[in-house]
Amino acid sequence: MSSRRCLVAPLIALLILVAIPTAYPAQGGSEGSPPRQRYWIPVTVESPGVVSVEVDLRSLESSLPAAGRLDPLTASVVGPDGDELRPSVQLGQLKLVDDVESGVDLWSGRKCLLRQSGDAAVGGGALEFRAGAVEGSWVRINIPASELASHSRLIFWGKGNFTAVLRDATLPQELGSADVVSADYRLVEIAYDPSQVSEKRPYALFLIPRDVTEVNYVDEVTLAGDSATFSWRAESPGEYRILLDTVSYPGPRDARLGLESGPEASFTVGEPGGFVVRPSISDGQTLSGVVRLEVRVQGNLSPIEWVQARLDYVGVGQGEWGDPSWGVLLNFTPAGGGSWVAEWDTAHTTWDGLHSIRFRAAEEGGRMAESEVSVWVWNVENGTRLDPDRTEFSFVVIGDNRPSGGWRQPEVYEQLLVDAVRRRPDLYFNVGDVVYSGEFREYVDFVRATSAIRGPLFIAMGNHEDSIGKEGQDNFLHFFGKLFYSFDYGNTHFVILNANVVGHRYTLSEGQIEWFERDLEEHSDAEHVFVFIHQPIYKYAHGLEDPSVESRLRQIVESHGVDCVFQGHEHMFYSGEEGGVRFFITGGGGAELDPQYPPDTLFFHYILVTVRGEEVSYEVVRPLVLELSDADEGVIVTHEGEFVVSGRTQPFARVLVDGEEVSPSSNGLFRVKVRLQPGMNEVRVRAEAEGESVERAIRILYRPVPTVRLGGPVRPGEELEVSVGCLGSPVPGAVVSLDGVEAATNASGRARLVVPQGEELLLEVHASGCQPYVEILYPEGGPVEGGGVELPGGAVVIAAVVIAAAAIAALVLRRRGRSPSPST
């Protein structure tokens, strides 16, 4: 009936998936200067000379504890007189992937121009690359999985304007990434978790240009491990400190790679320390009821302003850290000697299962200490009685919030939760289909979205929770721990059934049915009884697949005084009463509404149930929601003159897109094309219903791509005419460049220039108000029939499958701000 799984082994996997690097908090101090690093290693020097200290970074991260992966490339050393030194750093387990000295044979690219350049950071050669098309450009270097698995960092020298992504070469699994925006060479580091590397998969480093006009450089791509040796020349004896911080630290990565040489100093290394917050609880600990949490704050340079903790906080797609109306926020009070304490009522603020707790301590100087542990909360077993004296309370019932595909939770679900939280219910119930297929990362995102609530949650498992079979059910147990069970709250008995246990999907086993009937008999004295199940036993059209089980369950609930059965599965709303039992189908929690049902049953909703002694009331709540396919964070860049605005709202809502009314379909979908003007556009989408309104904006940068026409064959030494048009008109004054040979277009939009020598020539066009245009040209030997070659929008005649791939790439680039999953 219930299952508690050992969670110590999978805890690390959870932390990896939910931990999104937090930007280094805003700091005090002089403008433009980074804060002092938060962690240190004391070194006492007895006699001058070269000091070399080897550090196991992973062990240090754990023992401090650090707020993330330590970055050796931002290390500094403070001497006895307070002066800051820049040490030399020798990383361990160095494995050179490519130094580009022998050429660029290991590199491949798509719509990019690749060359070996003498402008190198180290040695005599570097990779020079730039976009060879308006969009969809990338460069790739393959990295053996076995090498990735035996290291934990990738470093290289880079300059230009591009994003580096270390990832599975074909599947959407990213190990790490870094942005390069620099006119000078800088060391770039991507720290990753080697346990996430599968030796059966291909991996690669992808370099994605962000500006078609810029030339980018990469040199000395190297893998490294988790050890680092810091060395410097100590001119005098005294106390030194090696200062370190995490990869989010804003200081410069200008460490000198290598080791100092010379006579060795005599020195001793002390115990590491830092500005840290150390919780008294540890990973894997089980918490129940009201618990006392204690943390010790150490190493602060100025007084501590506050200490707080958040539950299941990842910082993306959630409320602000300090917002008390969102989720579980614990405020600590000082207890003396650096200790801070808080009480946490686990039974009334969160659900049973696996949770992460993130602790933060802020000092007046602006620095922030942070640590995180994973714990198991457990308050409800079969027979548990919570708040036995309560006779007045409320609870929310929602269901079928899963996405239509993928792993991210729908915005509609998150908006429904925000509305429900405002009503401050005591309990939350979900009648299932909380994820799409049951994959681990889907549950991680469900926890992220659902962390907005402040109260216990009980889930009747849906068929989508284990669509992938036993692995999905195991993942469900990993996070929530129970398959079917019952408990009492106040004067009421609650029963959670499961029609999707592996081996008995869309039905109930004989064992579960017998347990259910026995449970109701044992709790016949309860004033109210509520039952929750995913597939309906009182269905509209679709329910359990075994009619005999459905009939038997009806007979059981109707003969044992059950007040109400809450069901899901059918993406609509339906209610009724049979045999003295009230029932609801509440399948409007965020999944797509099903247009096979009557229009008046289709709306997004949850049910608020209020118990007042013997009385029970049911309120169907239909908040106004507005979900856009293109979120309003950031700017969408497009090269098309029309943009499709699409999203979802309540089917009964009135939708206005830039003032024009758009009618949603019966399941709340809407879609409309808007015309764009060159430059920045802001499209405003407004939904109105029942006296409420919600408005969101989409910012779209429209940069039309010029049409470029070549007046003849591309032959070195011969004159070539290039015609430039934009939005159907010739463009005068456009700058046309062919491998550095430049000319300007005349009033008719034409320019003439002499074709330089070369096997690959980069054609660039810069026309005012248009997207910079680039294209790789290959000199020909013969004339071009028809008097010219037209290159509309940078496109070339290629296979249809590649055209389709480029279209998908453009869509992903527009929506995500990053290139797609490249493949060979």
VOGU-3710 file (C-alpha; in Angstrom, 3 decimals, decimal comma):
1> mssrrclvap> 0,000/0,000/0,000  2,880/2,358/0,653  6,556/2,244/-0,067  9,504/4,213/1,288  12,491/3,994/-0,956  16,137/4,335/-0,051  16,999/7,816/-1,309  20,669/8,306/-0,483  21,940/6,959/-3,812  19,537/8,925/-6,059
11> liallilvai> 19,873/12,157/-4,095  22,898/13,303/-6,042  21,008/12,836/-9,301  18,196/15,019/-8,007  20,580/17,782/-6,993  22,238/17,680/-10,405  18,949/18,013/-12,207  17,344/20,660/-10,034  20,410/22,754/-9,273  20,565/25,586/-11,757
21> ptaypaqggs> 23,618/27,780/-11,203  22,585/30,840/-9,237  23,977/34,162/-10,362  26,395/35,593/-7,831  24,365/37,928/-5,598  24,685/41,673/-5,888  27,597/42,926/-3,839  28,655/46,035/-2,054  31,974/47,719/-2,659  33,288/49,959/-5,369
31> egspprqryw> 31,507/49,963/-8,685  33,016/47,563/-11,214  35,107/45,598/-8,719  34,132/42,025/-7,799  33,499/41,095/-4,153  36,038/39,240/-2,063  35,910/35,499/-2,727  33,988/33,538/-0,124  36,355/30,606/0,549  39,982/30,403/1,591
41> ipvtvespgv> 42,870/28,094/2,379  45,327/29,511/4,958  49,032/29,025/4,265  51,728/29,936/6,796  55,072/30,672/5,108  58,159/30,266/7,348  60,794/31,114/4,725  60,478/32,891/1,358  60,375/31,005/-1,938  57,871/29,339/-4,247
51> vsvevdlrsl> 54,728/28,033/-2,547  52,829/25,209/-4,278  49,580/23,942/-2,743  47,627/21,082/-4,323  43,862/21,132/-3,674  41,198/18,481/-4,294  38,392/20,794/-5,391  35,541/18,282/-5,036  36,552/17,368/-1,492  36,878/21,052/-0,637
61> esslpaagrl> 33,406/21,787/-2,064  31,934/19,120/0,174  33,811/19,992/3,363  33,176/23,762/3,296  30,323/23,332/2,080  30,554/25,497/-1,051  27,530/26,980/-2,811  28,489/25,300/-6,103  31,417/24,113/-8,192  34,657/25,891/-7,259
71> dpltasvvgp> 36,440/27,731/-10,046  40,243/27,574/-9,800  40,670/30,081/-12,625  39,388/33,006/-10,535  41,653/32,220/-7,566  43,783/34,875/-5,956  46,238/35,009/-3,038  46,306/37,641/-0,286  49,667/38,160/1,401  50,592/39,257/4,940
81> dgdelrpsvq> 50,430/42,950/3,973  46,967/42,577/2,374  48,215/42,824/-1,196  46,473/40,563/-3,695  48,595/38,264/-5,868  47,559/36,315/-8,937  48,818/32,730/-8,547  49,779/30,315/-11,268  47,365/27,394/-11,570  48,184/23,872/-12,699
91> lgqlklvddv> 45,051/21,806/-13,267  45,214/18,065/-12,741  44,496/15,273/-15,239  45,082/17,568/-18,191  44,113/16,008/-21,506  44,559/18,114/-24,629  41,594/17,677/-26,961  42,878/19,941/-29,730  45,523/22,654/-29,867  44,706/23,527/-33,530
101> esgvdlwsgr> 48,444/23,569/-34,254  48,102/20,944/-36,989  45,052/22,507/-38,608  41,316/22,278/-38,158  40,806/18,715/-39,360  39,134/17,665/-36,088  36,551/20,429/-36,421  33,379/20,395/-38,489  30,810/23,090/-38,998  27,426/23,962/-40,395
111> kcllrqsgda> 27,059/27,240/-42,261  30,359/28,425/-40,799  33,656/29,492/-42,262  36,544/27,693/-40,509  40,210/28,590/-40,794  43,445/28,071/-38,947  44,730/31,400/-37,709  48,058/32,584/-36,452  46,233/34,760/-33,914  46,688/32,194/-31,152
121> avgggalefr> 46,565/32,335/-27,376  49,122/29,547/-27,051  51,556/28,372/-29,709  51,213/29,243/-33,367  47,683/28,229/-34,326  44,088/28,820/-33,294  40,690/28,113/-34,765  39,112/31,105/-36,468  35,409/30,822/-37,253  32,489/33,005/-38,136
131> agavegswvr> 28,911/32,541/-39,220  28,470/31,706/-42,899  24,714/32,269/-42,903  22,148/34,465/-41,217  21,181/31,696/-38,797  21,753/28,036/-38,011  25,564/28,273/-37,827  27,704/26,187/-35,500  31,108/24,590/-35,158  31,621/21,197/-33,564
141> inipaselas> 34,488/19,198/-32,137  33,855/15,628/-31,057  35,042/14,602/-27,587  35,270/10,903/-26,637  32,780/9,935/-23,932  35,428/7,927/-22,106  37,579/11,051/-21,753  34,638/13,168/-20,599  33,686/10,558/-18,009  37,182/10,577/-16,503
151> hsrlifwgkg> 37,388/14,383/-16,203  35,097/17,104/-14,849  36,076/20,374/-16,533  36,627/21,603/-20,075  38,728/24,713/-20,584  39,846/26,657/-23,627  41,044/30,077/-24,656  38,437/32,086/-26,536  37,548/35,517/-27,829  34,723/36,938/-29,904
161> nftavlrdat> 30,967/36,641/-29,360  29,678/33,081/-29,170  28,194/30,434/-26,891  30,059/27,214/-26,121  27,878/24,216/-25,288  29,185/20,854/-24,094  26,475/18,323/-24,837  25,326/15,040/-26,252  25,984/15,323/-29,965  22,469/14,304/-31,022
171> lpqelgsadv> 20,162/14,166/-27,984  19,001/17,206/-25,944  21,270/16,611/-22,956  23,489/19,552/-22,061  26,403/19,020/-19,670  27,345/22,670/-19,401  27,766/25,918/-21,290  29,574/29,230/-21,232  29,209/32,554/-23,060  32,243/34,229/-24,584
181> vsadyrlvei> 32,019/38,004/-25,069  35,508/39,450/-25,237  37,758/41,260/-27,675  40,804/39,624/-26,051  41,610/36,000/-25,285  40,099/34,791/-21,998  40,205/31,440/-20,302  36,799/29,795/-20,490  35,724/26,967/-18,203  32,768/24,584/-18,414
191> aydpsqvsek> 32,422/22,531/-15,231  30,250/19,439/-15,621  29,289/16,312/-13,716  31,037/13,247/-15,191  28,410/10,934/-13,686  25,975/12,310/-16,273  28,158/11,071/-19,151  27,111/7,815/-20,810  30,048/6,106/-22,483  27,669/4,735/-25,128
201> rpyalflipr> 26,718/8,220/-26,357  28,572/10,664/-28,658  29,515/14,049/-27,187  30,825/17,268/-28,663  31,655/20,879/-27,932  29,490/23,167/-30,051  30,457/26,787/-30,722  27,476/28,899/-31,756  28,162/32,394/-33,162  25,819/35,045/-31,777
211> dvtevnyvde> 26,743/37,806/-34,233  27,183/37,145/-37,935  29,562/40,079/-38,265  32,119/39,004/-35,652  35,156/36,770/-36,058  35,647/34,268/-33,231  38,705/32,362/-32,014  39,251/29,233/-29,928  42,544/27,708/-28,864  43,843/24,886/-26,652
221> vtlagdsatf> 40,684/22,893/-25,915  41,595/20,804/-22,880  39,921/18,489/-20,376  40,868/18,676/-16,707  40,030/16,988/-13,441  39,107/18,193/-9,984  42,569/18,833/-8,613  44,440/22,117/-8,899  47,857/23,258/-7,731  48,195/26,938/-6,845
231> swraespgey> 51,712/28,377/-6,809  53,183/31,810/-6,206  56,404/33,424/-5,097  56,263/34,418/-1,422  58,707/37,298/-0,917  58,380/37,316/2,849  57,232/34,990/5,628  53,785/35,362/7,157  50,153/34,384/6,703  48,833/33,964/3,156
241> rilldtvsyp> 45,379/32,953/1,978  44,349/31,263/-1,255  40,946/32,769/-2,095  38,396/30,796/-4,120  34,786/31,049/-5,229  32,276/29,252/-7,433  31,838/29,331/-11,204  29,226/32,114/-10,791  31,869/34,436/-9,277  32,071/37,627/-11,384
251> gprdarlgle> 35,835/38,108/-11,037  38,226/37,796/-14,001  39,435/34,388/-15,176  42,968/35,509/-15,888  44,940/32,885/-13,972  48,397/32,037/-15,269  48,398/28,374/-16,237  51,385/26,336/-15,112  53,623/26,312/-12,031  56,094/28,816/-10,644
261> sgpeasftvg> 59,736/27,722/-10,665  62,499/28,494/-8,237  63,646/27,581/-4,716  60,824/26,185/-2,628  59,476/28,028/0,377  58,983/26,402/3,746  55,266/26,508/4,575  52,333/24,725/6,228  48,727/24,546/5,006  45,926/25,136/7,507
271> epggfvvrps> 42,274/24,111/7,582  40,127/25,585/4,782  37,395/28,008/5,741  34,998/30,437/4,213  31,806/32,379/4,399  29,507/29,387/4,757  26,180/28,377/6,221  26,333/24,881/7,748  22,999/23,142/8,421  22,747/20,651/11,259
281> isdgqtlsgv> 20,717/18,250/9,113  22,372/16,134/6,452  21,497/14,616/3,089  19,062/11,737/3,334  17,660/12,607/6,753  13,943/11,944/7,398  11,904/14,786/8,932  8,438/14,560/10,474  6,141/16,908/12,349  7,598/20,127/13,753
291> vrlevrvqgn> 11,387/20,118/13,468  13,983/22,521/14,781  16,456/23,557/12,102  19,797/25,004/13,102  22,575/26,434/10,969  25,970/27,905/11,814  27,171/30,902/9,833  30,942/31,276/9,670  33,488/33,444/7,924  31,424/36,577/7,397
301> lspiewvqar> 33,353/39,827/7,014  30,444/42,016/8,156  27,367/41,437/10,351  24,733/38,969/9,147  21,495/40,637/8,035  19,321/37,536/7,700  19,310/33,755/7,364  16,538/32,014/5,429  15,718/28,687/3,823  13,567/27,753/0,853
311> ldyvgvgqge> 12,063/24,406/-0,111  12,678/22,969/-3,600  14,125/26,248/-4,856  15,917/26,321/-8,204  15,436/30,011/-8,990  14,020/29,624/-12,501  10,287/29,789/-13,174  9,537/30,374/-9,502  8,661/33,294/-7,243  11,197/35,711/-5,845
321> wgdpswgvll> 13,320/34,328/-3,016  11,966/36,739/-0,395  8,285/36,606/-1,417  6,430/35,179/1,610  3,284/34,468/-0,422  5,074/31,894/-2,536  6,038/28,417/-1,315  7,838/27,579/1,912  10,096/30,348/3,236  11,705/29,817/6,644
331> nftpagggsw> 13,122/32,768/8,601  15,865/32,020/11,127  16,579/33,938/14,324  20,043/34,341/15,917  20,818/31,970/18,791  24,339/33,230/19,606  27,794/32,054/18,646  27,021/32,154/14,917  24,026/29,823/15,305  20,622/30,590/13,799
341> vaewdtahtt> 17,461/28,557/14,401  13,986/28,123/12,900  11,025/25,840/13,456  9,457/24,085/10,472  6,059/22,410/10,588  6,615/19,759/7,920  3,144/18,211/8,250  1,232/21,377/7,360  3,493/23,080/4,824  4,612/20,435/2,319
351> wdglhsirfr> 4,006/16,946/1,003  5,527/13,598/1,874  8,492/12,760/-0,309  11,870/13,990/-1,446  12,702/17,679/-1,034  15,730/19,935/-1,290  16,267/22,699/1,281  18,380/25,661/0,231  19,855/27,812/3,028  21,066/31,383/2,537
361> aaeeggrmae> 22,856/33,804/4,853  23,311/37,445/3,805  25,894/39,781/5,314  25,720/43,562/5,312  28,653/43,756/2,901  26,508/42,129/0,232  27,944/38,636/0,072  25,697/35,579/0,274  26,538/32,180/1,736  24,501/29,259/0,467
371> sevsvwvwnv> 24,206/25,507/0,969  21,689/22,815/0,117  20,637/19,428/1,491  18,069/16,856/0,357  15,706/15,374/2,920  12,794/12,999/3,067  9,589/14,378/4,632  7,255/11,711/5,981  4,078/12,377/7,965  1,302/10,206/6,533
381> engtrldpdr> 0,998/6,427/6,750  -2,146/4,326/6,512  -4,092/5,122/9,649  -2,422/8,487/10,282  -4,689/11,073/11,934  -3,765/14,686/11,289  -5,340/17,458/13,375  -8,015/15,147/14,868  -9,973/18,051/16,389  -10,412/20,016/13,134
391> tefsfvvigd> -14,018/20,292/11,956  -13,566/23,280/9,644  -11,026/23,329/6,838  -10,720/23,526/3,055  -8,865/21,679/0,333  -8,172/22,087/-3,376  -8,602/19,348/-5,984  -6,922/19,653/-9,385  -6,014/17,133/-12,064  -4,492/16,465/-15,462
401> nrpsggwrqp> -1,926/19,232/-15,412  0,613/17,361/-17,543  2,268/18,937/-20,600  1,188/17,805/-24,064  4,719/16,564/-24,639  8,176/17,097/-23,220  9,032/17,723/-19,602  8,183/21,349/-18,765  4,991/21,988/-16,818  2,340/24,087/-18,589
411> evyeqllvda> 2,077/27,726/-17,587  -1,653/27,220/-17,204  -1,007/24,787/-14,332  1,342/27,218/-12,629  -1,208/30,047/-12,961  -3,971/27,844/-11,517  -1,737/27,023/-8,541  -0,995/30,692/-7,897  -4,724/31,381/-7,806  -5,369/28,407/-5,514
421> vrrrpdlyfn> -2,621/29,467/-3,093  -4,370/32,824/-2,592  -7,339/30,942/-1,114  -5,064/29,422/1,558  -6,433/25,864/1,563  -5,267/23,427/4,230  -4,700/20,502/1,839  -4,098/19,934/-1,879  -5,110/16,892/-3,939  -4,194/16,009/-7,522
431> vgdvvysgef> -6,154/13,282/-9,331  -3,238/12,388/-11,582  -1,445/12,798/-14,882  1,002/15,208/-13,304  3,735/14,427/-15,890  3,796/13,337/-19,522  5,544/9,958/-19,506  7,202/9,384/-16,119  10,793/10,352/-16,890  12,905/11,565/-13,971
441> reyvdfvrat> 13,353/15,117/-15,225  9,594/15,475/-15,700  9,074/14,859/-11,975  11,857/17,325/-11,201  10,000/20,038/-13,089  6,677/19,086/-11,494  8,303/19,608/-8,083  9,688/22,972/-9,261  6,275/24,208/-10,386  4,347/22,746/-7,454
451> sairgplfia> 6,730/24,240/-4,885  4,519/27,342/-5,090  2,043/25,753/-2,669  2,293/25,831/1,094  0,541/22,709/2,316  0,490/18,917/2,027  -0,219/17,408/-1,408  -1,701/13,971/-2,132  -1,590/12,469/-5,639  -3,748/9,734/-7,178
461> mgnhedsigk> -1,296/8,389/-9,735  -2,337/8,779/-13,400  -1,641/6,630/-16,421  0,928/9,137/-17,729  3,014/8,796/-14,559  4,203/5,368/-15,732  3,710/5,509/-19,506  7,307/4,296/-19,764  6,545/1,353/-17,475  8,187/0,376/-14,213
471> egqdnflhff> 10,819/3,110/-14,508  8,052/5,723/-14,398  6,473/4,136/-11,324  9,879/3,915/-9,647  10,414/7,615/-10,344  7,018/8,401/-8,842  7,942/6,449/-5,710  11,332/8,157/-5,595  9,635/11,535/-5,232  6,383/10,711/-3,429
481> gklfysfdyg> 6,865/7,316/-1,785  3,300/5,901/-1,821  1,037/4,225/-4,386  -2,320/4,003/-2,555  -3,236/4,780/1,036  -5,706/6,519/3,356  -5,551/8,954/6,265  -7,755/11,112/8,485  -7,744/14,886/8,698  -10,012/16,298/11,384
491> nthfvilnan> -13,473/14,784/11,074  -12,831/13,474/7,557  -11,390/10,304/6,019  -9,470/10,531/2,717  -8,674/7,592/0,403  -6,149/7,744/-2,464  -6,681/4,918/-4,988  -4,348/3,928/-7,809  -5,682/2,573/-11,105  -2,217/2,615/-12,696
501> vvghrytlse> -0,010/0,301/-10,657  2,346/-1,453/-13,081  0,705/-4,749/-14,005  -2,779/-3,383/-13,254  -3,077/-0,229/-15,341  -6,580/1,118/-16,007  -7,890/-1,147/-13,272  -7,357/-2,143/-9,632  -5,892/-5,380/-8,404  -8,016/-7,654/-6,267
511> gqiewferdl> -5,716/-6,852/-3,342  -6,261/-3,103/-3,661  -10,045/-3,514/-3,994  -10,192/-5,667/-0,857  -8,032/-3,167/1,019  -10,298/-0,322/-0,109  -13,489/-1,993/1,108  -11,887/-2,962/4,420  -10,551/0,579/4,879  -14,008/2,111/4,432
521> eehsdaehvf> -15,500/-0,337/6,914  -12,825/0,521/9,479  -13,550/4,251/9,110  -17,361/4,108/9,040  -17,459/6,539/11,950  -15,859/9,365/9,927  -18,186/12,325/9,421  -17,076/12,669/5,788  -15,327/10,371/3,326  -13,689/11,530/0,105
531> vfihqpiyky> -12,139/9,212/-2,511  -9,604/10,183/-5,211  -8,816/8,151/-8,346  -7,483/9,027/-11,795  -9,586/7,011/-14,254  -13,265/7,620/-13,478  -15,600/5,050/-12,021  -18,369/7,591/-12,727  -17,253/8,432/-16,237  -18,481/10,719/-18,962
541> ahgledpsve> -16,949/8,686/-21,790  -13,664/7,090/-20,708  -12,801/5,368/-17,452  -11,557/2,030/-16,187  -11,124/-0,655/-18,834  -12,721/-3,437/-16,765  -16,498/-2,859/-16,448  -16,746/-5,410/-13,636  -14,171/-3,538/-11,536  -15,918/-0,240/-12,263
551> srlrqivesh> -19,267/-1,692/-11,145  -17,743/-3,212/-8,042  -16,092/0,045/-6,982  -19,364/1,918/-7,447  -21,121/-0,612/-5,238  -18,435/-0,222/-2,553  -18,541/3,600/-2,433  -22,348/3,742/-2,584  -22,747/1,279/0,310  -20,132/2,809/2,638
561> gvdcvfqghe> -21,251/6,404/3,019  -18,726/8,062/0,699  -19,512/11,768/0,262  -17,712/12,373/-3,018  -15,418/10,730/-5,569  -12,927/13,040/-7,329  -11,668/11,791/-10,714  -9,582/12,945/-13,667  -8,351/11,420/-16,938  -10,982/13,077/-19,140
571> hmfysgeegg> -9,775/16,580/-19,967  -12,981/18,402/-19,121  -15,322/19,131/-16,215  -18,244/16,935/-15,285  -20,241/16,422/-12,105  -23,231/14,504/-10,921  -24,658/12,231/-8,247  -25,450/8,514/-8,274  -26,530/6,256/-5,437  -26,174/9,110/-2,978
581> vrffitgggg> -22,552/9,738/-3,961  -21,439/13,071/-5,406  -18,755/12,820/-8,103  -16,562/15,153/-10,159  -14,331/14,758/-13,175  -11,782/17,546/-12,782  -9,469/17,215/-15,775  -8,797/20,896/-16,456  -5,557/21,400/-14,569  -3,392/22,520/-17,481
591> aeldpqyppd> -3,247/19,689/-20,022  -4,899/20,342/-23,367  -8,693/20,391/-23,094  -10,298/17,673/-25,222  -12,608/19,072/-27,947  -14,457/15,748/-28,251  -16,488/16,866/-25,204  -19,301/19,469/-25,226  -18,038/23,062/-25,190  -19,703/23,867/-21,873
601> tlffhyilvt> -17,538/21,184/-20,160  -14,244/22,627/-21,421  -12,455/25,104/-19,191  -9,370/25,184/-16,986  -10,283/24,841/-13,331  -9,811/23,429/-9,880  -12,329/22,608/-7,149  -12,285/24,258/-3,731  -13,970/22,068/-1,105  -14,921/23,554/2,257
611> vrgeevsyev> -15,834/21,414/5,274  -17,744/23,057/8,114  -18,794/20,399/10,561  -21,494/18,348/8,882  -21,689/20,682/5,883  -19,597/20,350/2,721  -19,549/22,896/-0,114  -17,970/22,567/-3,546  -16,832/25,560/-5,599  -15,638/25,107/-9,175
621> vrplvlelsd> -13,038/27,836/-9,679  -12,272/28,994/-13,248  -9,456/31,553/-12,992  -8,570/33,608/-16,022  -5,320/32,215/-17,425  -3,131/33,257/-20,336  -0,341/31,072/-21,686  1,721/32,186/-24,684  3,740/29,836/-26,854  6,437/32,515/-26,901
631> adegvivthe> 7,145/33,738/-23,378  7,421/37,461/-22,699  10,910/37,194/-21,206  13,629/38,412/-23,520  13,454/39,366/-27,185  12,526/37,110/-30,095  14,569/37,740/-33,230  12,943/36,937/-36,541  13,689/37,579/-40,187  10,103/37,095/-41,342
641> gefvvsgrtq> 7,679/39,968/-41,790  4,866/38,083/-40,079  4,810/36,472/-36,660  2,339/33,892/-35,374  1,050/34,672/-31,885  -0,421/31,574/-30,286  -1,374/30,442/-26,829  -4,116/29,211/-24,528  -6,706/30,822/-22,321  -10,155/30,020/-21,005
651> pfarvlvdge> -12,399/29,093/-23,974  -14,982/31,614/-22,742  -12,438/34,465/-22,635  -12,166/37,357/-25,067  -8,656/37,644/-26,528  -7,212/40,843/-27,973  -3,918/40,818/-29,869  -2,734/44,384/-30,396  -6,364/45,464/-30,024  -7,783/42,994/-32,563
661> evspssnglf> -10,171/40,388/-31,199  -9,259/36,734/-31,660  -11,736/33,977/-30,819  -10,289/31,032/-28,856  -11,282/27,554/-29,977  -13,515/25,334/-27,848  -10,431/24,114/-25,944  -8,938/27,580/-25,407  -6,361/27,656/-28,192  -5,852/30,828/-30,193
671> rvkvrlqpgm> -3,549/31,654/-33,074  -3,198/34,790/-35,187  -0,621/36,314/-37,529  0,622/39,839/-36,903  2,547/41,997/-39,342  5,859/43,375/-38,119  7,697/46,580/-38,823  11,472/46,504/-39,250  13,105/46,978/-35,871  11,668/46,339/-32,411
681> nevrvraeae> 7,994/45,366/-32,136  5,934/44,838/-28,988  2,840/42,688/-29,397  0,390/42,922/-26,509  -1,939/40,020/-25,783  -4,890/40,574/-23,472  -7,471/38,103/-22,191  -10,716/39,237/-20,580  -13,480/37,279/-18,849  -15,953/37,673/-16,009
691> gesverairi> -14,643/41,080/-14,987  -10,981/39,991/-14,956  -8,172/40,708/-17,382  -4,648/39,435/-17,923  -2,138/41,058/-20,261  1,255/39,932/-21,482  3,696/41,223/-24,061  5,949/39,654/-26,666  8,964/41,679/-27,831  10,025/40,833/-31,383
701> lyrpvptvrl> 13,016/42,229/-33,238  12,310/42,056/-36,955  15,443/42,243/-39,040  14,583/41,572/-42,679  17,194/39,659/-44,632  18,374/41,363/-47,826  18,018/39,592/-51,161  21,411/39,329/-52,841  21,807/38,618/-56,529  25,075/37,826/-58,267
711> ggpvrpgeel> 25,380/39,156/-61,810  27,547/36,325/-63,050  29,911/33,499/-62,138  32,313/33,877/-59,218  35,764/33,779/-60,844  38,961/34,994/-59,139  40,392/38,084/-60,850  37,163/38,940/-62,660  34,677/41,678/-61,870  31,440/40,615/-60,190
721> evsvgclgsp> 28,216/42,606/-59,920  26,231/42,190/-56,712  22,666/43,524/-56,435  21,146/44,122/-52,998  17,449/44,507/-52,229  15,440/44,559/-49,037  11,682/44,288/-48,610  11,298/44,335/-52,397  13,269/47,521/-53,063  16,902/48,121/-54,096
731> vpgavvsldg> 19,164/49,272/-51,286  21,579/52,116/-52,085  24,633/52,632/-49,889  24,865/48,997/-48,735  28,423/47,832/-48,030  29,313/44,666/-49,958  32,458/42,783/-48,942  33,940/39,690/-50,561  36,781/38,403/-48,396  37,801/41,956/-47,532
741> veaatnasgr> 37,303/43,481/-50,980  34,655/46,147/-50,423  32,296/48,225/-52,539  29,122/50,244/-51,919  25,875/49,828/-53,844  24,688/52,675/-56,067  21,193/54,169/-56,288  20,017/51,019/-58,086  21,337/48,779/-55,310  24,263/47,453/-57,369
751> arlvvpqgee> 27,950/47,182/-56,515  30,887/45,927/-58,600  34,070/44,410/-57,196  36,934/42,182/-58,295  36,758/38,605/-56,987  39,848/37,797/-54,866  41,725/34,502/-54,905  40,546/31,702/-52,625  38,717/28,373/-52,488  36,096/29,740/-50,092
761> lllevhasgc> 35,039/33,377/-50,154  32,867/35,036/-47,531  30,319/37,431/-48,966  29,036/40,041/-46,489  26,360/42,645/-47,025  25,539/45,404/-44,544  22,356/47,262/-45,482  20,812/49,850/-43,207  17,735/48,504/-41,396  18,339/44,925/-42,499
771> qpyveilype> 19,930/41,863/-40,988  23,638/41,629/-41,755  23,955/39,058/-44,536  26,685/36,458/-44,921  27,167/33,612/-47,376  30,046/31,340/-48,313  30,757/31,406/-52,046  32,786/28,870/-53,992  34,491/30,239/-57,130  33,291/28,650/-60,368
781> ggpvegggve> 34,967/27,965/-63,665  32,145/28,496/-66,119  29,448/31,070/-66,890  26,142/31,130/-65,089  23,224/30,443/-67,378  20,321/32,871/-67,100  22,449/35,905/-66,394  22,830/35,663/-62,659  22,483/33,760/-59,407  19,954/34,885/-56,810
791> lpggavviaa> 20,639/34,227/-53,122  17,413/35,117/-51,294  17,865/35,457/-47,554  21,148/33,598/-47,529  19,518/30,381/-48,700  21,198/28,023/-51,114  19,667/25,158/-53,070  20,037/22,165/-50,784  18,234/18,906/-50,122  14,687/19,178/-48,794
801> vviaaaaiaa> 15,588/17,404/-45,591  18,262/19,983/-44,838  15,767/22,778/-45,536  13,405/21,237/-43,002  16,202/20,928/-40,462  17,140/24,575/-40,988  13,536/25,651/-40,439  13,427/23,753/-37,183  16,772/25,247/-36,221  15,474/28,745/-36,881
811> lvlrrrgrsp> 12,392/28,131/-34,783  14,375/26,813/-31,837  16,889/29,648/-32,150  14,077/32,192/-32,154  12,339/30,711/-29,129  15,258/29,590/-27,052  17,912/32,127/-27,952  20,320/29,259/-28,648  21,050/26,937/-31,550  19,303/23,594/-31,878
821> spst> 20,705/20,166/-31,160  23,229/19,953/-33,999  24,054/16,630/-35,577  26,147/15,439/-38,399
//
